[in-house]
Amino acid sequence: MEEDPMAPIFEEEEDIVADSAIREAKIKADVYRVIKNWTFTMPNLDSTSKGFNVTPKIAKLVQILQCFQHEGDAFRGVIFGGCHCRWPF
């Protein structure tokens, strides 16, 4: 008769597995609640608006990507960003 290699050896192991499953479910529920109730400001890409709240580089990136919107899922692109830092640090 073959024994299941994953079977708990002691009864206490069953409790540990059950406790960890409950703990994991609680953590997942807590993370879901935080994400669901997260309040954030939607980006305003209108540079003439008083509520403009993105950097000019992000606004330019969105404009460029909108030019290729007609490509849909077939769009493939590489984005090169300039680094204005001195190397090596």
C-alpha positions in Angstrom: 0.0 0.0 0.0 1.5 3.3 -1.1 1.2 6.4 1.0 0.6 9.9 -0.3 3.9 11.7 0.0 2.1 15.0 0.6 -0.1 13.6 3.4 0.4 15.3 6.7 2.5 13.3 9.2 1.0 14.8 12.3 -2.5 16.1 12.9 -1.1 19.5 13.8 0.1 19.8 10.2 -3.5 19.8 9.0 -4.3 22.7 11.3 -1.2 24.6 10.0 -2.3 24.1 6.4 -5.9 25.1 7.2 -4.7 28.2 9.1 -2.3 29.3 6.3 -5.2 28.9 3.7 -7.4 31.1 5.9 -4.6 33.6 6.3 -4.0 33.7 2.6 -7.7 34.2 1.8 -7.8 37.1 4.3 -4.8 38.7 2.8 -6.2 38.4 -0.7 -9.5 39.9 0.5 -7.7 42.8 2.2 -5.7 43.6 -0.9 -8.8 43.4 -3.1 -10.6 45.8 -0.7 -7.7 48.3 -0.8 -7.5 48.3 -4.6 -11.3 48.5 -5.0 -11.6 51.5 -2.6 -8.4 53.3 -3.9 -9.1 56.9 -4.7 -7.0 58.4 -7.4 -7.1 61.3 -9.8 -7.6 60.5 -13.5 -4.9 61.9 -15.7 -5.8 65.2 -17.4 -3.9 65.4 -20.7 -5.2 68.8 -21.7 -2.2 71.1 -21.4 -4.5 74.2 -21.6 -6.6 73.0 -18.6 -6.0 74.2 -15.1 -6.1 70.6 -13.9 -3.3 69.4 -16.2 -1.7 66.8 -14.0 0.8 64.8 -16.1 4.4 65.6 -17.1 4.9 67.0 -20.6 6.8 63.7 -21.5 3.7 61.6 -20.6 1.5 63.9 -22.6 3.8 63.7 -25.6 3.9 59.9 -25.3 0.1 59.7 -25.3 0.0 61.9 -28.4 2.4 59.7 -30.2 0.6 56.5 -29.2 -2.7 58.0 -30.4 -1.2 58.5 -33.9 -0.9 54.7 -34.1 -4.4 53.9 -32.6 -5.7 52.7 -36.0 -3.1 49.9 -35.8 -4.9 48.4 -32.8 -3.5 45.2 -31.5 -1.1 44.9 -34.4 0.9 47.9 -33.2 4.4 47.2 -32.2 6.8 49.9 -31.1 9.9 50.7 -29.2 10.1 53.8 -27.0 13.5 55.5 -26.6 13.8 57.9 -23.8 16.6 60.3 -23.4 18.6 60.1 -20.2 19.6 63.5 -18.8 21.8 62.0 -16.1 25.5 61.7 -15.9 27.0 58.2 -16.1 28.6 56.8 -14.1 27.0 58.1 -10.9 
